[in-house]
Amino acid sequence: MRVELKGKVGEMMSHIPFGYTIQNGRAVVNEEEAVKIEKLFEAYLSGLSLTEAAQKAGIKRYHTSIARMLADKRYVKDKFYPPIISRDTFEKAQLERRRRAEALGRIYEHKGNEKKCLIFRFHASIPDKQYDDPFKQAEYAYSLIKSEVILDDNEECYSNSCS
């Protein structure tokens, strides 16, 4: 049974993580679920996908829930929660998650010095028509403007053309 616990002194908790129950106001390890969590980490570290590792551990959750469980520091030790897995196992899982994300190209690290400059060139021919309606004249004048955008790969920006 899941219990909503809110307003613990100095903390706000929205739910009890899988693997724990609350007894007398304290988090206690649910042994049956803790075994599943240990199996989840083992299966994931053995090379199985998130979904396959969860199935092998007997946990029926969605992919994102399993990913959150693998990243949940409360399974190691928390002010309120007793540990279920070792810090070493947890850190290995984090390194494996990072390795897989990098292999799939899901991590973008900003290089910091990248500057792409767009240089705009505008050309407009001289209007040869005159309209009495100012809106029609403006529409005609704007139709004469031709623009060209040039991507400059140099690191320098010209005349405040970079944003």
C-alpha positions in Angstrom: 0.0 0.0 0.0 1.3 3.4 -1.0 1.0 6.3 1.5 1.1 10.0 0.6 3.4 11.6 3.2 3.7 15.4 3.2 5.2 17.9 5.5 8.0 16.0 7.3 10.0 18.4 9.3 12.4 20.2 7.0 11.3 18.2 3.9 8.4 17.8 1.6 7.7 14.4 0.2 5.2 13.7 -2.6 5.4 9.9 -2.7 7.2 6.9 -1.3 9.7 5.4 -3.7 9.3 1.8 -4.8 11.1 -0.4 -2.3 10.0 1.5 0.8 7.0 1.7 3.2 6.3 4.0 6.0 5.9 2.6 9.5 5.4 4.8 12.5 6.5 7.9 10.5 9.7 6.3 9.3 10.8 4.9 6.0 11.4 1.2 6.2 12.8 -1.1 3.4 10.1 -3.3 1.8 12.2 -6.5 1.5 10.2 -7.9 -1.4 10.5 -4.8 -3.4 14.1 -4.2 -2.4 15.1 -7.5 -3.9 13.5 -6.4 -7.2 15.5 -3.1 -7.1 18.7 -5.0 -6.6 17.9 -7.3 -9.5 17.0 -4.2 -11.6 20.4 -2.7 -11.1 22.2 -6.0 -11.7 20.2 -6.7 -14.9 20.8 -3.2 -16.2 24.6 -3.4 -15.5 24.7 -6.8 -17.2 23.7 -5.0 -20.4 20.0 -5.3 -20.6 17.8 -2.4 -21.7 15.7 -0.5 -19.2 12.5 -2.5 -20.1 14.3 -5.8 -20.2 16.0 -5.2 -16.9 12.7 -4.3 -15.3 11.0 -7.4 -16.7 13.8 -9.6 -15.4 13.5 -8.0 -12.0 9.7 -8.4 -12.0 8.9 -4.6 -11.9 6.0 -3.5 -14.0 6.7 0.1 -14.8 7.1 2.4 -17.8 10.5 3.0 -19.4 10.8 6.5 -17.9 9.9 5.3 -14.4 12.6 2.7 -14.6 15.1 5.3 -15.7 14.1 7.5 -12.8 14.5 4.6 -10.4 18.1 3.9 -11.7 18.9 7.6 -11.0 17.2 7.8 -7.6 19.9 8.6 -5.0 17.5 7.6 -2.2 18.3 3.9 -2.9 21.9 4.6 -1.7 21.2 6.6 1.5 19.2 9.6 2.3 18.3 11.5 5.5 15.0 9.7 5.5 15.5 6.5 3.5 17.7 3.5 4.5 20.0 2.2 1.7 18.9 -0.7 -0.6 21.9 -0.8 -2.9 25.6 0.0 -2.5 27.1 3.3 -3.5 29.4 1.4 -5.9 26.5 -0.2 -7.7 24.7 3.1 -8.0 27.7 4.9 -9.4 28.4 2.1 -11.9 24.7 2.4 -13.1 25.1 6.2 -13.5 28.3 5.7 -15.6 26.5 3.0 -17.7 23.5 5.3 -18.2 25.9 8.1 -19.3 27.9 5.7 -21.6 24.7 4.5 -23.3 23.4 8.1 -23.8 26.6 9.2 -25.3 26.7 6.1 -27.6 23.2 7.0 -28.8 24.2 10.7 -29.4 21.8 12.0 -26.7 24.2 14.2 -24.9 25.1 17.5 -26.3 27.8 19.5 -24.6 28.1 23.1 -25.5 31.6 24.0 -26.6 31.3 27.6 -25.5 33.3 29.3 -28.2 31.1 28.5 -31.1 29.9 31.6 -32.9 27.9 31.4 -36.1 27.3 34.7 -37.8 24.6 35.4 -40.2 25.3 38.2 -42.6 22.2 39.7 -44.2 22.4 41.6 -47.5 19.4 43.4 -48.8 18.8 44.7 -52.3 15.8 46.8 -53.4 15.2 48.2 -56.8 13.8 51.7 -57.1 10.0 51.8 -57.3 8.6 52.7 -60.7 4.9 52.6 -59.7 3.0 55.0 -57.5 -0.2 54.1 -55.7 -2.7 56.4 -54.0 -3.4 53.9 -51.3 -0.5 54.0 -48.8 -1.0 50.3 -47.8 -0.8 49.2 -51.5 2.3 51.4 -52.0 4.0 49.8 -48.9 3.1 46.3 -50.1 4.6 47.1 -53.5 7.8 48.6 -52.0 8.3 45.6 -49.7 7.9 43.2 -52.7 10.9 44.9 -54.3 13.2 43.9 -51.4 15.4 40.8 -52.0 17.5 39.5 -49.2 20.4 37.1 -49.1 21.6 35.4 -45.9 25.2 34.2 -45.7 26.4 31.9 -42.9 29.9 33.0 -41.9 31.9 30.2 -40.2 34.6 32.6 -39.0 34.9 33.4 -35.3 34.6 37.1 -35.9 31.3 38.8 -36.2 30.8 41.8 -38.4 29.0 45.0 -37.5 26.9 43.5 -34.7 25.4 41.0 -37.1 25.6 38.2 -34.4 23.2 37.7 -31.6 
